[in-house]
Amino acid sequence: MTGRLAGKVALITGGTSGIGEATVVLFVAEGAKVVIVGRNIEKGEAMVRSLGTNACFFKADVTQEAEVKAA
């Protein structure tokens, strides 16, 4: 990887599955600090353990405005 996102921060919704998960993995590999937002707590916490200090997880459902604001 080239570090194209070094020094950047991203908040990725739907980050615990599918395209969102793949985006999280790519962004961290490219040097970004990533906030993973999703509904699956177990998966989110496992991703953080796997990805290291450049990732954190926040449980939220994007259909719930208050949860999105909290994220």
C-alpha angles and dihedrals in degrees: 000000000000104000092242091155099044110142093018128116123210133187109204119192119205085027098150099067146026120347092355092056092047090050092051092051093048095046093050090047088053092053104262125138105234134201107205111209119192147119099250106087096182093051093044093051091046090052091052091051090050098043099043133212097340091069134063131174131228121184111227141141110220090215088066110075095199091054092050091049090050091053 
